[in-house]
Amino acid sequence: MIRAVEFHLHHPNHHLNMKSIIVIIVYIAYIGSFAEANPLGGESLVARNGTESKSFITIIDQIMNLGSVAKCATGQGQPGHCTVGKCLNLGNYSSVGCNGRNRFIKCCPNEVAFERYPSVRNECGIRPDRPDGLIVGGEEATPHSWPWATALYRVRYQRRFFQCGATIISERYILTAAHCVYRSADLTADPQEYLVKVGAHDLTGSGEFMELDEITIHENYTPQYHNDDIALLRLKKPLDFVRNDRVAPVCLPERGSQIGRKTGTKATMIGWGVHDQMDFTPSDTLYEVTVPISSLDKCSKTYKELLNINYYFDWNNVICASQINGGQDTCQGDSGGPMLVSKSNGRYYQTGVVSFGYGCAEKGYPGVYTYVPNYLAWIGAHMH
């Protein structure tokens, strides 16, 4: 049996404000035959031996930290703030739980609610017609045949260090994984600490470094739970797709798209990551590998007990891919890069962002990717 008890601490003047209210959710469970099941099928909220699971601690931490006015993303993808009060800017939209997980606290938009999706670009997703000339088990890509491929570097001590992959989605915006730029709990990252290299194949001798002026990490991202692992990078200067034929944007899926959801669909990953998980040296040249989409149900069952994923993790927001017998996969350094699915029109659509996995190309452990179609509203809300 589980019971929620709500306590309110009142100011002596009886005037309430958001920071003077502390809501405490208390879970009481009978230890023995009664235990609250984890919605992902993992451990209970209160374990049989009487110790709290990390999911339970997470709920309490979020509630007790309400006074810091935590960031969140609304159902429309807009930046928002957590509150136990009424959302004044929602209009006809419905509220969602704070940080996409805590159903006891609402996420309210900072501005009047709206929905905005990235515009479809005529030049997107088209690979140049060029002669043939961390991905494990793949092959070196034809030079400059993936014009949206981007390398993310971190700048430290006046030196550049390769960090992750990324993808061009417009003249000003690059898409990558949140964990590639995450540095602090307040989800801020200094754009001066990063550079991107575009138009490259061999990182040692081709491509152009570009500066950033803004980094946006998904407001609901928490590194320990791997959720909402997506980020936007804004370039200081726009790219010129006309004068430079080595750069072009990938296509983003259409609104409501279910692209890549069918098990067995072929997906291509590209990156400069390591070729062997025991070798931490990134590849100088861009590699590509094509693997089938895996069953999401089997993927979730594989990882829910292996990783620190709490029961708020939404498996509908990811997509998995692997060969049945392993041997081909993304690896360290490929994080943030794209999962690409081509359509009958010959264009390539970014279906996923490389997020996490167990080892590299391990049999039975698919790579896990942030599912881009579920984040189109968030992307649109943050492009300006």
BALO-481376 format. One line per 3 residues: number of its first residue (from 1); their letters; for each residue x, z, y of N, C-alpha, C. Coordinates in steps of 0.1 Angstrom, whole numbers, plus 5000, padded with zeros to 4 digits. Example, Ala and Ser with C-alpha at 12.3 -4.5 7.8 and 13.67 -1.06 7.14 Angstrom:
BEGIN
1	AS	5132/5078/4943/5123/5078/4955/5132/5078/4967  5128/5071/4978/5137/5071/4989/5129/5079/5000
// end
This chain:
BEGIN
1	MIR	5009/5000/4988/5000/5000/5000/5009/5000/5012  5005/4992/5022/5013/4991/5034/5003/4993/5046  5008/5001/5056/5000/5004/5067/5008/5002/5080
4	AVE	5003/4996/5090/5010/4995/5103/5004/5005/5112  5012/5013/5119/5008/5022/5129/5014/5019/5142  5006/5018/5152/5011/5014/5166/5011/5026/5175
7	FHL	5023/5029/5181/5024/5040/5191/5027/5034/5205  5021/5040/5215/5024/5036/5229/5029/5048/5236  5040/5046/5243/5046/5056/5251/5042/5054/5266
10	HHP	5035/5063/5272/5029/5061/5285/5038/5067/5296  5040/5060/5307/5047/5065/5318/5038/5076/5324  5045/5087/5330/5037/5098/5336/5027/5094/5346
13	NHH	5029/5082/5353/5020/5078/5363/5008/5070/5356  5009/5068/5343/4999/5060/5336/4999/5045/5340  5009/5041/5347/5010/5027/5351/5020/5020/5340
16	LNM	5015/5011/5333/5022/5004/5322/5029/4991/5327  5041/4989/5323/5047/4976/5324/5053/4973/5311  5058/4960/5310/5063/4956/5297/5075/4964/5292
19	KSI	5084/4968/5301/5096/4976/5296/5093/4990/5293  5081/4995/5297/5078/5009/5295/5070/5010/5282  5067/4999/5275/5059/5000/5262/5069/4997/5251
22	IVI	5069/5006/5241/5077/5004/5229/5067/5004/5217  5067/4993/5210/5058/4992/5199/5066/4994/5186  5062/5004/5179/5069/5007/5166/5060/5004/5154
25	IVY	5065/4995/5146/5058/4991/5134/5064/4999/5122  5056/5008/5116/5060/5016/5105/5054/5011/5092  5063/5008/5083/5059/5004/5069/5060/5016/5060
28	IAY	5049/5018/5053/5049/5029/5043/5046/5023/5029  5055/5025/5020/5052/5018/5007/5054/5029/4996  5046/5027/4985/5048/5036/4974/5060/5030/4966
31	IGS	5070/5038/4963/5081/5033/4955/5077/5034/4940  5078/5024/4933/5074/5023/4919/5068/5010/4916  5055/5010/4912/5049/4997/4908/5044/4989/4920
34	FAE	5044/4995/4932/5039/4988/4944/5051/4984/4953  5051/4972/4956/5062/4967/4965/5057/4954/4972  5060/4953/4985/5055/4941/4993/5064/4929/4989
37	ANP	5058/4919/4985/5065/4907/4981/5071/4900/4993  5083/4895/4992/5088/4886/5002/5081/4872/5001  5076/4867/5012/5069/4854/5011/5077/4843/5006
40	LGG	5091/4844/5006/5099/4834/5000/5102/4837/4985  5096/4848/4981/5098/4851/4967/5111/4859/4964  5117/4864/4974/5129/4872/4972/5126/4887/4971
43	ESL	5135/4896/4977/5133/4910/4975/5121/4914/4984  5116/4926/4981/5105/4932/4988/5110/4937/5001  5100/4939/5011/5104/4945/5024/5109/4959/5022
46	VAR	5104/4966/5013/5109/4980/5009/5113/4979/4995  5125/4981/4992/5130/4979/4978/5125/4990/4969  5125/4988/4956/5120/4998/4947/5129/5011/4947
49	NGT	5141/5009/4951/5150/5021/4951/5149/5029/4964  5140/5024/4973/5138/5031/4985/5146/5027/4997  5155/5017/4995/5164/5012/5006/5157/5001/5013
52	ESK	5158/5000/5026/5151/4989/5034/5159/4977/5032  5152/4965/5031/5158/4952/5030/5162/4948/5045  5170/4938/5046/5174/4933/5059/5163/4927/5067
55	SFI	5152/4922/5060/5141/4917/5066/5133/4928/5074  5132/4940/5068/5126/4951/5074/5133/4955/5087  5147/4956/5085/5155/4960/5097/5154/4950/5108
58	TII	5153/4937/5105/5152/4927/5115/5139/4929/5123  5128/4932/5117/5115/4934/5124/5117/4945/5134  5123/4957/5130/5124/4968/5138/5134/4965/5150
61	DQI	5145/4958/5147/5155/4955/5157/5148/4946/5168  5140/4936/5164/5134/4927/5174/5124/4935/5183  5117/4944/5177/5107/4952/5185/5114/4961/5194
64	MNL	5124/4968/5189/5130/4978/5198/5138/4972/5209  5142/4959/5207/5150/4952/5217/5141/4945/5227  5128/4947/5226/5119/4940/5235/5123/4941/5250
67	GSV	5128/4953/5254/5131/4956/5268/5141/4946/5273  5149/4939/5265/5159/4930/5270/5152/4916/5273  5139/4915/5271/5132/4902/5273/5139/4891/5266
70	AKC	5138/4891/5253/5145/4881/5244/5139/4867/5247  5148/4857/5245/5145/4843/5246/5137/4839/5234  5130/4828/5235/5123/4823/5224/5119/4808/5227
73	ATG	5114/4801/5217/5109/4787/5220/5094/4787/5216  5086/4782/5224/5071/4781/5222/5068/4771/5211  5056/4770/5207/5051/4760/5198/5052/4746/5204
76	QGQ	5054/4745/5217/5056/4732/5223/5070/4729/5226  5079/4738/5221/5093/4735/5222/5099/4740/5236  5091/4746/5244/5096/4750/5257/5103/4763/5257
79	PGH	5113/4766/5266/5119/4779/5267/5108/4789/5271  5109/4801/5264/5100/4811/5267/5106/4825/5266  5097/4835/5267/5102/4849/5267/5092/4857/5258
82	CTV	5097/4867/5252/5089/4875/5243/5081/4886/5250  5069/4888/5246/5061/4898/5253/5049/4903/5244  5045/4915/5246/5033/4920/5239/5020/4918/5248
85	GKC	5022/4912/5260/5011/4910/5269/5005/4897/5267  4997/4892/5276/4990/4880/5276/4998/4869/5281  4998/4857/5274/5005/4845/5279/4997/4839/5290
88	LNL	5002/4838/5302/4994/4833/5313/4996/4818/5315  5006/4812/5309/5009/4798/5312/5006/4789/5300  4999/4794/5290/4996/4787/5278/4986/4776/5279
91	GNY	4976/4778/5288/4965/4769/5289/4957/4768/5277  4955/4756/5271/4948/4754/5259/4956/4755/5246  4969/4758/5248/4978/4759/5236/4977/4772/5230
94	SSV	4980/4773/5217/4981/4786/5210/4994/4792/5211  4995/4805/5211/5008/4812/5211/5014/4813/5197  5027/4814/5196/5034/4816/5184/5042/4829/5184
97	GCN	5046/4834/5173/5054/4846/5172/5067/4845/5179  5072/4856/5185/5084/4857/5192/5096/4852/5183  5104/4843/5188/5116/4838/5181/5111/4831/5168
100	GRN	5099/4826/5167/5094/4819/5156/5092/4827/5144  5094/4840/5145/5093/4848/5133/5084/4861/5135  5086/4868/5146/5079/4880/5147/5065/4878/5152
103	RFI	5056/4880/5142/5042/4877/5145/5035/4888/5154  5042/4899/5156/5036/4910/5164/5038/4908/5179  5048/4900/5182/5051/4898/5196/5050/4883/5199
106	KCC	5044/4879/5211/5041/4865/5214/5053/4859/5222  5054/4846/5220/5064/4839/5228/5056/4831/5239  5058/4835/5251/5051/4829/5262/5060/4819/5270
109	PNE	5056/4807/5274/5064/4798/5281/5068/4803/5295  5080/4800/5299/5084/4804/5313/5077/4796/5324  5073/4784/5320/5065/4775/5329/5052/4772/5323
112	VAF	5044/4764/5330/5031/4760/5325/5033/4751/5312  5026/4754/5302/5028/4748/5289/5026/4733/5290  5034/4725/5283/5033/4711/5282/5039/4706/5269
115	ERY	5036/4694/5265/5043/4688/5254/5050/4675/5259  5063/4674/5256/5070/4662/5260/5079/4658/5249  5079/4645/5245/5087/4640/5234/5097/4630/5239
118	PSV	5108/4629/5232/5118/4620/5236/5113/4606/5236  5117/4597/5245/5112/4584/5246/5119/4575/5235  5112/4565/5230/5117/4556/5221/5126/4546/5228
121	RNE	5138/4544/5223/5148/4535/5230/5149/4522/5222  5148/4510/5229/5149/4497/5223/5162/4495/5216  5173/4501/5221/5186/4498/5215/5190/4508/5204
124	CGI	5181/4517/5200/5185/4528/5192/5186/4524/5177  5195/4530/5170/5196/4529/5155/5201/4516/5150  5207/4508/5158/5211/4495/5153/5226/4495/5151
127	RPD	5231/4492/5139/5245/4492/5136/5251/4478/5140  5263/4478/5146/5269/4466/5150/5273/4458/5137  5272/4445/5139/5276/4436/5128/5291/4434/5128
130	RPD	5298/4443/5120/5313/4442/5120/5317/4439/5106  5328/4432/5104/5334/4429/5091/5338/4442/5084  5336/4442/5071/5340/4454/5064/5355/4457/5065
133	GLI	5359/4463/5067/5373/4466/5068/5377/4476/5056  5331/4669/5071/5338/4670/5058/5327/4664/5048  5333/4647/5045/5325/4640/5035/5333/4641/5022
136	VGG	5326/4646/5011/5332/4647/4998/5327/4636/4989  5336/4628/4983/5331/4618/4973/5326/4606/4980  5328/4604/4993/5323/4593/5001/5335/4583/5002
139	EEA	5333/4574/5012/5343/4564/5015/5345/4562/5030  5356/4557/5034/5359/4555/5048/5349/4545/5053  5343/4548/5065/5333/4539/5071/5340/4527/5077
142	TPH	5333/4516/5078/5338/4505/5086/5340/4509/5100  5352/4507/5106/5355/4512/5119/5344/4508/5129  5339/4518/5137/5329/4516/5148/5316/4510/5143
145	SWP	5313/4513/5130/5300/4508/5125/5289/4518/5127  5292/4530/5131/5282/4540/5134/5284/4545/5148  5279/4537/5158/5282/4539/5172/5277/4552/5178
148	WAT	5268/4559/5171/5263/4572/5176/5271/4584/5171  5280/4581/5162/5289/4592/5157/5297/4598/5168  5297/4611/5169/5304/4619/5179/5312/4630/5173
151	ALY	5323/4633/5179/5332/4644/5174/5331/4655/5185  5329/4667/5181/5328/4679/5191/5341/4687/5190  5347/4689/5201/5360/4697/5202/5358/4709/5210
154	RVR	5365/4720/5206/5365/4732/5214/5379/4732/5221  5379/4736/5234/5391/4737/5242/5395/4751/5243  5407/4754/5238/5413/4767/5239/5428/4766/5242
157	YQR	5432/4775/5252/5446/4775/5256/5451/4761/5259  5442/4753/5266/5446/4740/5271/5448/4730/5259  5443/4734/5248/5445/4725/5236/5431/4722/5231
160	RFF	5429/4710/5224/5416/4706/5219/5417/4707/5204  5406/4714/5199/5405/4716/5184/5392/4710/5179  5393/4701/5169/5381/4695/5163/5372/4706/5158
163	QCG	5359/4705/5161/5350/4716/5157/5339/4711/5148  5332/4701/5151/5320/4697/5144/5317/4682/5147  5307/4677/5140/5301/4664/5142/5290/4665/5152
166	ATI	5285/4654/5157/5273/4654/5166/5268/4640/5167  5257/4637/5174/5251/4624/5174/5246/4621/5188  5249/4609/5193/5243/4604/5206/5229/4601/5204
169	ISE	5220/4607/5213/5206/4604/5212/5201/4597/5225  5209/4597/5236/5206/4591/5248/5218/4590/5257  5217/4584/5269/5229/4582/5277/5235/4596/5281
172	RYI	5227/4606/5282/5232/4619/5286/5232/4630/5276  5226/4628/5264/5224/4639/5255/5230/4636/5241  5236/4647/5236/5242/4647/5222/5235/4658/5214
175	LTA	5232/4655/5202/5226/4665/5193/5236/4670/5183  5236/4683/5181/5245/4689/5171/5238/4702/5166  5245/4710/5158/5240/4722/5152/5243/4734/5161
178	AHC	5234/4743/5161/5236/4755/5170/5248/4763/5166  5251/4764/5153/5263/4772/5149/5276/4766/5153  5276/4753/5157/5288/4747/5162/5292/4752/5176
181	VYR	5283/4757/5184/5286/4761/5197/5281/4776/5200  5276/4783/5190/5272/4796/5191/5284/4806/5193  5284/4814/5204/5295/4823/5206/5290/4837/5209
184	SAD	5278/4839/5214/5273/4852/5218/5258/4854/5215  5254/4866/5214/5240/4869/5210/5230/4864/5221  5235/4862/5233/5225/4858/5244/5223/4843/5244
187	LTA	5229/4836/5234/5227/4821/5231/5232/4813/5243  5243/4818/5250/5249/4810/5260/5262/4805/5256  5266/4793/5260/5279/4787/5257/5284/4780/5269
190	DPQ	5297/4782/5272/5303/4776/5284/5306/4761/5281  5300/4752/5288/5303/4738/5285/5317/4734/5288  5324/4741/5297/5338/4738/5300/5347/4741/5288
193	EYL	5342/4748/5278/5350/4751/5266/5349/4740/5255  5341/4730/5258/5339/4719/5248/5341/4705/5254  5345/4696/5246/5345/4682/5249/5339/4674/5237
196	VKV	5334/4662/5240/5330/4654/5229/5338/4641/5230  5340/4635/5218/5347/4622/5217/5337/4612/5212  5335/4601/5220/5325/4591/5216/5333/4578/5213
199	GAH	5326/4569/5206/5332/4556/5203/5345/4556/5195  5346/4567/5186/5358/4568/5179/5356/4565/5164  5367/4560/5157/5367/4559/5143/5379/4568/5138
202	DLT	5391/4564/5142/5402/4573/5140/5404/4582/5151  5403/4595/5149/5403/4605/5160/5416/4605/5167  5427/4601/5160/5440/4601/5166/5443/4590/5175
205	GSG	5435/4579/5175/5439/4567/5182/5427/4559/5188  5415/4564/5188/5404/4557/5194/5394/4567/5199  5385/4561/5207/5374/4569/5213/5378/4575/5227
208	EFM	5368/4580/5233/5369/4585/5247/5364/4600/5248  5371/4609/5254/5367/4622/5256/5357/4623/5268  5346/4630/5266/5336/4632/5277/5334/4647/5279
211	ELD	5332/4650/5292/5330/4664/5295/5315/4667/5295  5312/4680/5293/5298/4685/5293/5295/4693/5305  5282/4693/5309/5278/4702/5320/5267/4712/5316
214	EIT	5262/4710/5303/5252/4720/5299/5251/4720/5283  5250/4732/5278/5248/4734/5263/5235/4742/5261  5226/4737/5254/5213/4744/5251/5212/4747/5236
217	IHE	5213/4759/5232/5211/4764/5219/5196/4767/5217  5191/4764/5205/5177/4767/5203/5174/4782/5205  5164/4785/5212/5162/4799/5216/5159/4808/5204
220	NYT	5154/4802/5193/5151/4811/5181/5163/4812/5171  5174/4806/5174/5185/4805/5165/5191/4819/5162  5193/4823/5150/5200/4835/5146/5210/4832/5135
223	PQY	5223/4833/5138/5233/4828/5128/5232/4835/5114  5228/4847/5113/5228/4854/5100/5217/4849/5091  5207/4842/5097/5196/4837/5089/5195/4822/5089
226	HND	5204/4815/5096/5205/4800/5095/5192/4793/5101  5183/4799/5107/5171/4793/5112/5173/4785/5125  5165/4774/5127/5165/4767/5140/5180/4763/5144
229	DIA	5187/4758/5135/5201/4755/5137/5203/4741/5144  5200/4741/5157/5200/4728/5164/5204/4732/5179  5211/4722/5185/5215/4724/5199/5217/4711/5206
232	LLR	5215/4711/5219/5217/4699/5228/5229/4700/5237  5237/4690/5238/5248/4689/5247/5245/4679/5258  5247/4682/5270/5245/4672/5281/5258/4668/5287
235	LKK	5260/4655/5288/5272/4649/5293/5272/4650/5308  5284/4652/5314/5285/4652/5329/5282/4638/5334  5287/4628/5327/5285/4614/5332/5277/4607/5321
238	PLD	5268/4598/5324/5261/4591/5314/5269/4580/5307  5266/4577/5294/5272/4567/5287/5267/4553/5291  5275/4543/5290/5271/4529/5293/5270/4521/5280
241	FVR	5258/4520/5275/5256/4513/5263/5258/4497/5264  5258/4492/5276/5259/4478/5278/5274/4474/5278  5282/4481/5286/5296/4478/5288/5304/4482/5276
244	NDR	5300/4492/5269/5308/4498/5258/5300/4496/5245  5303/4486/5237/5296/4483/5225/5300/4492/5213  5309/4502/5216/5312/4511/5205/5304/4524/5206
247	VAP	5295/4525/5216/5286/4536/5217/5272/4531/5218  5263/4539/5211/5248/4535/5211/5241/4547/5206  5228/4549/5209/5220/4560/5205/5214/4558/5191
250	VCL	5213/4569/5183/5206/4568/5171/5191/4569/5174  5182/4564/5165/5168/4566/5168/5164/4580/5163  5155/4586/5171/5148/4598/5167/5135/4594/5160
253	PER	5130/4602/5151/5118/4598/5144/5106/4599/5153  5095/4592/5150/5083/4592/5158/5076/4605/5157  5068/4609/5166/5061/4621/5166/5052/4621/5154
256	GSQ	5052/4632/5146/5044/4634/5134/5050/4627/5122  5062/4622/5123/5069/4615/5112/5072/4625/5101  5071/4620/5089/5075/4627/5077/5087/4620/5070
259	IGR	5095/4613/5078/5106/4605/5072/5115/4614/5064  5119/4609/5053/5128/4616/5044/5122/4627/5036  5110/4630/5037/5104/4641/5029/5102/4637/5014
262	KTG	5102/4625/5011/5100/4621/4997/5113/4623/4989  5112/4631/4979/5123/4633/4970/5129/4620/4965  5142/4619/4965/5148/4607/4960/5151/4597/4971
265	TKA	5146/4598/4983/5149/4589/4994/5164/4589/4997  5170/4578/4999/5184/4577/5001/5187/4581/5016  5197/4590/5018/5201/4594/5031/5216/4593/5033
268	TMI	5220/4589/5044/5235/4587/5047/5240/4597/5056  5251/4603/5053/5257/4613/5062/5271/4607/5066  5275/4610/5078/5288/4605/5084/5295/4617/5090
271	GWG	5308/4617/5090/5315/4628/5096/5330/4627/5094  5337/4636/5101/5352/4637/5100/5356/4650/5093  5347/4655/5085/5350/4668/5078/5360/4666/5067
274	VHD	5364/4678/5061/5374/4678/5050/5368/4670/5038  5377/4665/5030/5374/4658/5018/5374/4667/5005  5380/4679/5007/5381/4689/4996/5379/4702/5002
277	QMD	5370/4711/4996/5367/4724/5002/5379/4733/5002  5390/4730/4994/5402/4738/4993/5412/4733/5004  5409/4722/5010/5418/4716/5020/5411/4717/5034
280	FTP	5416/4725/5043/5409/4727/5056/5413/4717/5067  5419/4706/5063/5424/4696/5073/5413/4686/5074  5407/4684/5086/5397/4674/5089/5402/4660/5086
283	SDT	5393/4651/5084/5397/4637/5082/5400/4631/5096  5411/4622/5096/5413/4615/5109/5403/4604/5111  5398/4598/5100/5389/4587/5101/5375/4591/5097
286	LYE	5365/4584/5102/5351/4586/5099/5348/4582/5085  5341/4591/5077/5337/4588/5064/5322/4588/5063  5317/4581/5053/5302/4581/5050/5299/4583/5036
289	VTV	5288/4589/5033/5283/4591/5019/5268/4590/5019  5263/4584/5008/5248/4583/5007/5244/4591/4995  5234/4600/4997/5229/4608/4986/5214/4609/4987
292	PIS	5207/4612/4976/5193/4613/4976/5187/4626/4981  5176/4626/4987/5169/4638/4992/5165/4646/4980  5167/4659/4981/5164/4668/4970/5150/4675/4971
295	SLD	5145/4680/4961/5132/4687/4961/5134/4700/4970  5125/4701/4980/5126/4712/4989/5123/4725/4982  5114/4725/4973/5110/4737/4965/5122/4742/4957
298	KCS	5128/4733/4950/5140/4737/4942/5151/4742/4951  5153/4735/4962/5164/4739/4972/5161/4753/4977  5149/4756/4981/5146/4770/4986/5148/4780/4975
301	KTY	5145/4777/4963/5147/4787/4952/5161/4789/4949  5169/4779/4951/5184/4780/4949/5190/4789/4959  5186/4788/4972/5193/4796/4982/5187/4809/4986
304	KEL	5175/4811/4983/5168/4824/4988/5175/4836/4983  5181/4836/4971/5187/4848/4966/5202/4847/4968  5207/4836/4972/5222/4835/4974/5226/4839/4988
307	LNI	5218/4835/4998/5222/4837/5011/5213/4847/5018  5218/4851/5030/5212/4862/5038/5200/4855/5046  5190/4851/5039/5179/4844/5045/5167/4853/5044
310	NYY	5161/4858/5056/5150/4867/5055/5137/4859/5054  5126/4866/5052/5114/4860/5049/5107/4853/5060  5113/4853/5072/5108/4845/5084/5113/4831/5083
313	FDW	5124/4829/5075/5129/4815/5075/5119/4805/5070  5117/4795/5078/5107/4785/5075/5114/4773/5068  5111/4772/5055/5118/4761/5048/5112/4747/5052
316	NNV	5101/4747/5058/5095/4734/5063/5104/4728/5074  5113/4736/5080/5121/4732/5091/5135/4727/5087  5136/4725/5074/5149/4720/5068/5146/4709/5058
319	ICA	5156/4702/5054/5156/4692/5044/5169/4693/5036  5168/4690/5023/5180/4691/5014/5183/4678/5008  5196/4677/5004/5201/4664/4998/5213/4667/4989
322	SQI	5213/4660/4978/5225/4662/4969/5224/4652/4957  5235/4649/4951/5235/4642/4938/5232/4653/4927  5225/4648/4917/5221/4657/4906/5233/4664/4900
325	NGG	5244/4657/4898/5256/4662/4892/5266/4666/4902  5263/4667/4915/5273/4670/4925/5282/4659/4927  5293/4663/4934/5304/4653/4936/5304/4646/4949
328	QDT	5292/4645/4956/5291/4639/4969/5283/4648/4978  5289/4651/4990/5282/4660/4999/5290/4661/5012  5284/4667/5022/5291/4671/5034/5299/4683/5032
331	CQG	5308/4686/5041/5317/4697/5039/5321/4703/5052  5331/4713/5052/5335/4718/5065/5340/4708/5075  5335/4709/5087/5338/4699/5097/5327/4689/5099
334	DSG	5319/4687/5089/5308/4678/5090/5295/4684/5097  5296/4697/5098/5285/4705/5105/5281/4698/5118  5268/4698/5121/5264/4692/5134/5262/4677/5133
337	GPM	5267/4671/5123/5266/4656/5122/5252/4652/5117  5249/4639/5116/5236/4635/5113/5234/4632/5098  5221/4634/5094/5216/4628/5082/5208/4616/5087
340	LVS	5210/4605/5081/5204/4592/5086/5196/4586/5075  5184/4581/5079/5175/4574/5069/5172/4560/5076  5174/4549/5069/5171/4536/5075/5156/4532/5071
343	KSN	5150/4525/5080/5137/4520/5077/5137/4505/5075  5126/4499/5072/5125/4485/5069/5128/4476/5081  5127/4482/5093/5131/4475/5106/5146/4474/5108
346	GRY	5154/4480/5098/5168/4479/5099/5174/4490/5108  5166/4498/5114/5172/4508/5123/5174/4521/5115  5183/4529/5120/5186/4542/5114/5180/4554/5123
349	YQT	5174/4563/5116/5168/4574/5122/5174/4587/5118  5177/4596/5128/5183/4609/5125/5172/4618/5119  5173/4621/5106/5163/4629/5100/5168/4643/5099
352	GVV	5181/4646/5099/5186/4659/5098/5199/4662/5106  5202/4674/5107/5215/4679/5113/5222/4687/5103  5234/4684/5099/5241/4692/5089/5242/4707/5093
355	SFG	5236/4716/5084/5235/4730/5087/5244/4739/5078  5240/4740/5066/5247/4749/5057/5246/4744/5042  5254/4751/5034/5254/4748/5020/5263/4758/5013
358	YGC	5263/4757/4999/5272/4765/4991/5283/4757/4986  5295/4759/4991/5307/4751/4987/5305/4737/4992  5311/4727/4986/5310/4713/4990/5308/4705/4977
361	AEK	5297/4698/4976/5293/4689/4965/5293/4697/4952  5289/4710/4952/5288/4718/4940/5275/4714/4933  5276/4712/4920/5264/4709/4912/5253/4720/4913
364	GYP	5241/4716/4916/5230/4725/4917/5228/4732/4931  5237/4728/4940/5236/4734/4954/5235/4723/4964  5223/4719/4968/5222/4708/4978/5227/4713/4992
367	GVY	5231/4703/4999/5233/4705/5013/5220/4707/5021  5220/4716/5031/5208/4719/5038/5209/4714/5053  5199/4708/5057/5199/4701/5070/5187/4705/5079
370	TYV	5189/4708/5092/5178/4710/5101/5170/4697/5101  5157/4699/5099/5148/4687/5099/5144/4683/5113  5149/4672/5118/5148/4668/5131/5133/4665/5136
373	PNY	5125/4659/5127/5111/4656/5132/5104/4668/5136  5107/4680/5131/5100/4692/5135/5105/4698/5149  5116/4691/5154/5122/4696/5167/5121/4686/5178
376	LAW	5112/4676/5176/5111/4666/5187/5106/4671/5200  5096/4680/5199/5090/4686/5211/5101/4695/5218  5109/4702/5210/5119/4711/5216/5130/4702/5223
379	IGA	5134/4691/5216/5143/4682/5222/5138/4676/5235  5125/4671/5235/5119/4666/5247/5118/4676/5258  5115/4688/5255/5113/4698/5265/5126/4702/5272
382	HMH	5137/4699/5266/5150/4703/5271/5158/4691/5277  5153/4680/5276/5160/4668/5282/5154/4666/5295  5163/4666/5305/5158/4664/5319/5168/4656/5327
// end
